[in-house]
């Protein structure tokens, strides 16, 4: 498995949008590899993990070739991991000659709700589909066995939202896609100990 990280920062990015602490000030000054964008990664240039507002920047500056991807798994509904408005840019009138024609998003319920709340023009079913996936239930996506496990993140929100850590397996290799400030729940540790093959 080839893993590429496009963004590894939390919601505020690094340096933080409004932060003037010495560390963020120095990162702004130095630039380059001292800058971190919002969380997004890819496996084998086939499966995207998260779709943040920095996806456009990742395409422009880091070589993310969005049109060739068919599928994306979303860790949770926070805007730094899912910016659904940009998914609408696959709709007719915004994107031409798409191959593959359809892009599939797999996500927990609260993230699916954000996609379903998009205006009708953005939910072009010929170009975009979405499906809720359930924790601790393995599904096959792009030839990978993908298992979402509940993460300790978002639990203090009212109401709490589901956040996932994913175990992704293929050909005897495995990768665990985590989220900033997230770790597996106790059930997730027990589940992972019995199922992953790394």
C-alpha positions in Angstrom: 0.0 0.0 0.0 1.2 3.5 -0.9 0.0 6.1 1.5 0.2 9.8 0.7 -0.6 12.5 3.2 -1.9 15.8 1.6 -2.9 17.4 4.9 -2.2 16.6 8.5 -3.3 19.6 10.5 -6.4 20.1 12.7 -9.3 22.5 11.9 -7.3 25.7 12.3 -4.4 24.6 10.0 -0.8 25.2 10.8 0.0 28.0 11.3 -3.5 28.7 12.8 -5.7 31.1 10.9 -5.7 33.8 13.5 -2.9 32.7 15.8 0.1 34.9 16.6 1.9 32.6 19.0 5.7 32.3 18.5 5.3 28.9 16.8 2.7 29.9 14.3 4.5 33.1 13.6 7.7 31.2 12.9 5.9 28.7 10.7 4.5 31.6 8.6 7.9 33.1 8.3 9.6 29.8 7.2 6.8 28.5 4.9 7.4 25.4 2.8 7.2 22.2 4.9 6.4 24.2 8.0 2.9 24.8 6.6 0.3 22.1 7.3 -3.2 21.9 5.6 -6.4 20.2 6.9 -6.5 16.4 7.1 -6.6 14.4 3.8 -4.7 11.3 2.6 -4.9 8.8 -0.2 -4.1 5.1 -0.6 -2.5 3.9 -3.8 -3.9 6.9 -5.6 -7.3 5.0 -5.5 -9.0 5.7 -2.2 -9.3 9.2 -0.7 -9.6 9.7 3.0 -11.5 12.8 3.9 -12.6 15.8 1.7 -11.6 19.0 3.6 -11.9 22.6 2.3 -8.2 22.3 1.4 -8.8 19.7 -1.2 -8.7 22.3 -3.9 -5.3 23.5 -2.7 -4.1 19.9 -2.6 -5.1 19.5 -6.2 -3.3 22.8 -7.2 -0.1 22.4 -5.3 0.4 18.8 -4.3 -0.7 16.8 -7.4 -3.9 15.4 -6.1 -5.5 14.1 -9.3 -9.2 14.3 -8.2 -10.8 13.2 -11.5 -9.2 9.7 -11.3 -10.6 8.9 -7.9 -13.9 6.9 -7.6 -14.3 6.7 -3.8 -13.7 8.6 -0.6 -14.2 7.6 3.0 -15.0 10.3 5.5 -13.9 10.1 9.1 -16.5 12.5 10.5 -18.7 15.5 9.9 -16.5 18.3 11.1 -15.9 20.8 8.3 -12.1 20.3 8.3 -12.7 16.7 7.2 -15.7 17.1 5.0 -16.5 20.2 3.0 -19.5 18.9 1.1 -20.1 22.1 -1.0 -17.0 21.2 -3.1 -18.5 17.8 -3.9 -21.1 19.7 -5.8 -18.4 20.8 -8.3 -18.8 17.4 -9.9 -22.3 18.3 -11.1 -23.1 18.9 -14.8 -22.1 22.4 -15.7 -19.1 22.5 -13.4 -17.1 19.4 -14.5 -16.8 18.1 -18.1 -15.7 14.7 -19.5 -15.4 13.0 -16.1 -13.8 9.6 -16.1 -14.9 7.8 -13.9 -18.3 9.4 -14.2 -19.4 8.6 -10.6 -17.8 9.4 -7.3 -18.8 7.5 -4.2 -18.6 8.8 -0.6 -18.8 6.5 2.4 -19.3 8.1 5.8 -21.0 8.0 9.2 -24.6 9.3 9.5 -23.8 12.9 10.5 -21.5 13.3 7.5 -24.2 11.8 5.2 -26.7 14.3 6.6 -24.4 17.2 5.5 -24.3 15.8 1.9 -28.0 15.4 1.8 -28.5 19.0 3.0 -26.8 20.3 -0.2 -29.0 22.0 -2.7 -30.5 19.7 -5.4 -28.2 21.0 -8.2 -25.1 19.8 -6.1 -26.5 16.3 -5.5 -26.1 15.2 -9.1 -26.9 11.5 -8.8 -25.3 10.7 -12.1 -22.0 12.1 -10.8 -22.1 11.6 -7.0 -23.4 8.9 -4.7 -23.2 8.6 -0.9 -23.7 5.7 1.5 -23.7 5.4 5.3 -21.3 2.8 6.7 -21.7 1.4 10.1 -19.1 1.0 12.8 -17.4 -2.5 13.1 -18.9 -3.6 9.8 -16.3 -4.4 7.2 -17.2 -3.4 3.6 -15.3 -3.6 0.3 -14.4 -0.3 -1.3 -12.1 -0.2 -4.4 -10.8 -3.7 -3.6 -9.9 -2.8 0.0 -11.5 -4.2 3.1 -12.5 -1.1 5.1 -13.6 -1.4 8.7 -14.8 1.8 10.6 -14.2 1.8 14.3 -15.6 4.5 16.7 -13.1 7.2 17.7 -13.0 9.3 20.8 -13.7 12.5 19.0 -16.9 14.6 18.8 -18.4 12.9 21.8 -18.8 16.2 23.7 -21.0 17.7 21.0 -24.7 18.0 21.6 -25.8 15.6 20.3 -22.6 13.6 20.0 -21.5 12.7 16.4 -20.0 9.5 15.2 -16.3 9.7 14.3 -14.5 6.9 12.7 -11.0 5.5 12.6 -10.6 3.2 9.6 -8.7 -0.1 9.3 -8.0 -0.6 5.6 -6.7 -4.0 4.4 -5.5 -5.4 1.1 -3.2 -8.3 0.0 -2.0 -8.9 3.6 -1.1 -5.3 4.4 -3.1 -3.0 6.6 -3.3 0.6 7.5 -5.1 2.5 10.2 -6.4 5.9 9.2 -6.8 8.0 12.4 -8.0 11.5 12.9 -6.5 14.4 14.8 -7.3 14.1 18.6 -8.9 10.8 18.0 -8.2 7.3 19.4 -10.1 4.1 19.3 -12.7 3.4 21.9 -12.2 0.4 24.2 -14.4 -1.7 21.9 -12.3 -0.5 18.9 -9.1 -1.7 20.6 -10.7 -5.1 21.3 -12.1 -5.3 17.7 -8.8 -4.3 16.1 -6.8 -6.8 18.1 -8.9 -9.6 16.7 -9.1 -8.5 13.1 -6.2 -6.6 11.7 -3.4 -8.4 9.9 -0.5 -5.8 9.6 
